[in-house]
């Protein structure tokens, strides 16, 4: 189960949540992955935590923010590569907001998959679905991908 305490951002609050019996602590979008890991001591998986308003900024903004969330200096994958253990469930820091285009929400998840397929920040993403990427097959009847 996951616990999410809105506004829980202090070291003591994060530490207490990580020892409350839940397997996962949901993060506010203002908490960096590194900060959360430092104060939860890898006792729990973390869920979060992209600022949901980024989805309103278009695909370039989404790509940049996903890259920061994963491979930035305090990103989930940067911290993991440094040897800090713990699971991660990607999601938005406070849920999806009205007005987000479904294609942009989908793009967010696609970008996360691509970044997570890398072994380090400078590696090219693995092509998860090469046949779909080629345009030789479709994901819907009559639509080329």
Secondary structure as UniProt FT lines:
FT   STRAND          2..4
FT   TURN            6..7
FT   HELIX           11..18
FT   STRAND          24..26
FT   TURN            29..30
FT   HELIX           33..40
FT   TURN            41..42
FT   STRAND          45..50
FT   HELIX           52..57
FT   HELIX           59..71
FT   TURN            73..74
FT   HELIX           76..81
FT   TURN            82..83
FT   STRAND          88..92
FT   TURN            93..94
FT   TURN            98..99
FT   HELIX           102..116
FT   TURN            121..122
FT   TURN            128..129
FT   HELIX           130..134
FT   TURN            141..142
//
